[in-house]
């Protein structure tokens, strides 16, 4: 009888250990599905409702755990050549206007080309990457969504093609200010891309641009202080360029701005590089607005308005 009770007790212990072992294995598997979406950055690009309590299909969800991601794009990039792709918001920081992108990024070692045109739709991005990527670029920043033709399937198809071309390069992608409810459709597509692509980093300009005093009266375009905040937000994710070589402000090819009047006045800068490329300063983690950055105000604004054609085809 004593032997039987001993065997029964031993069997019970083994059963408990077996259950505990299975439970631990299940917890480890589920734990990977309850973390925030890969590609986001705390305080800059957190997606809404990121935490899931249900299993996630490994095909549709990125496989790179958040905690293993580099802190900045510069830590992941294979080189210092950076392609910035956008519409009027990026055009405002390009070398032919305020030159703020080069002023801020060249001292960090980046060789920067800001290819952006005012009033353009998502199809511009595909034309840019097909033209520029063969020239050799290591990382990109993409901000195309403010000009939206209310065709979510067309926007998604173009964005998919652009991101396919850019992969596997690290890419920072920005959400758009939701100045109209339909821009939520744009941001929904962007959020889904971030969830499914390991090489994307999100800067949630939709939320950042809500900071009081950052946008012009149209609720879309940043004023001078808004452009500073925009660049600060990008720099926090971008970091220093790899390699330690001097940065450079590269000449651009896409400068065919649509004639718009609904843009804040900005200074026109001569298309030359006037930046000190010898600095190797480390990016500060501070998010405060620098006090030594100024942008002059232009005295001229385009006089006519022309509405760009909404892309209706998927070939470019």
C-alpha positions, -999 to +999 in steps of 0.1 A: +000+000+000+029+023+008+045+015-025+013+023-044+009+057-027+045+066-035+040+057-071+008+077-072+025+108-056+054+105-081+030+103-110+012+134-098+045+153-096+054+143-131+021+153-144+024+188-128+059+192-143+046+182-177+018+208-176+041+235-163+066+227-192+038+230-218+025+262-203+060+278-203+064+270-240+030+285-248+038+316-229+070+321-248+052+318-281+023+341-272+047+366-257+061+375-291+026+384-303+018+408-275+046+433-280+042+466-299+044+465-337+079+464-350+092+495-367+077+520-343+097+542-320+086+551-285+073+587-283+075+591-320+057+564-339+034+544-316+005+529-334-029+528-318-041+495-304-008+478-310-010+453-281-028+421-291-040+393-268-047+369-296-023+350-318-009+368-349-004+352-382+034+350-388+029+357-425+012+390-420+032+402-389+068+412-389+091+386-373+116+410-358+110+416-321+108+452-311+135+448-284+160+436-310+156+465-334+184+491-337+176+524-320+182+544-351+183+539-389+219+549-389+228+518-369+211+496-396+220+515-428+248+501-450+259+536-460+253+574-456+233+581-488+198+592-478+169+597-502+140+619-489+108+615-509+078+638-505+054+665-516+052+702-506+060+695-469+094+680-478+099+705-507+098+733-480+129+718-464+147+711-496+178+730-508+158+752-533+137+766-504+147+766-467+175+740-471+167+729-436+170+692-444+206+695-455+214+721-428+204+696-401+214+662-417+247+669-434+265+676-401+253+642-390+272+626-419+243+620-442+246+625-480+211+639-485+189+642-516+155+657-510+134+647-540+100+664-534+075+684-555+046+704-543+011+693-550+020+657-560+003+624-553+017+590-543+027+582-579+055+607-576+072+584-552+074+555-576+089+577-603+115+590-579+126+555-566+129+541-602+150+571-612+171+575-581+178+541-566+201+530-594+223+559-584+229+542-551+210+551-518+213+533-485+182+546-466+151+566-473+125+589-457+090+588-472+063+613-467+036+611-494+000+611-482-012+647-478-023+649-514-048+620-515-072+612-543-097+594-520-089+561-537-074+539-510-068+509-532-048+531-556-028+546-528-020+512-513-009+498-546+015+526-553+028+525-517+034+488-520+054+492-552+075+521-537+083+501-505+091+470-526+116+490-546+131+505-514+134+472-495+155+460-478+169+495-471+158+510-438+129+534-445+113+560-422+077+566-432+055+594-419+018+595-413-001+625-427-019+652-407-056+643-407-068+677-418-099+659-434-115+627-422-106+608-454-069+611-446-075+584-420-076+560-450-040+570-459-028+565-424-046+531-421-026+519-451+007+532-437+000+515-403-006+482-420+026+485-440+046+492-408+030+460-392+041+438-421+075+451-431+106+447-410+125+476-426+100+504-418+103+530-390+073+551-382+073+588-374+037+596-365+034+632-379-004+629-375+001+631-338+033+652-336+017+680-358-010+685-332+015+704-312+001+740-309+015+765-333+033+741-356+010+743-387+000+771-410-036+784-412-045+756-436-039+730-409-015+711-433+018+728-439+043+734-411+054+769-403+091+776-395+088+761-360+068+732-374+096+724-399+121+724-370+099+699-351+095+678-383+133+676-387+138+669-350+113+640-352+130+625-382+165+630-367+155+612-335+148+581-356+175+586-382+205+592-360+240+596-372+251+583-406+273+552-405+310+553-415+321+587-402+326+603-436+316+639-442+280+645-452+269+662-484+239+680-498+232+663-531+217+678-562+182+668-570+162+661-601+126+664-592+118+701-589+086+705-610+064+721-583+027+724-590+017+761-589+000+763-555-012+793-535-022+774-504+013+771-490+030+792-463+056+817-477+091+802-476+125+815-486+140+805-520+176+794-516+202+793-543+208+756-554+243+754-539+257+736-508+267+759-480+270+735-451+298+725-429+303+689-437+331+683-412+310+679-381+307+645-365+284+655-336+263+629-320+225+632-322+210+645-290+182+626-275+165+659-266+132+667-283+134+704-276+133+728-305+168+742-312+172+779-306+198+785-333+177+774-363+160+802-383+142+802-416+138+834-435+104+844-449+100+848-486+083+878-501+068+860-531+041+833-534+029+816-566-001+833-580-021+805-595-036+773-583-037+741-603-052+709-589-030+679-597-047+650-615-055+620-593-036+589-605-060+564-620-036+539-633-011+516-615+017+519-640+044+545-639 
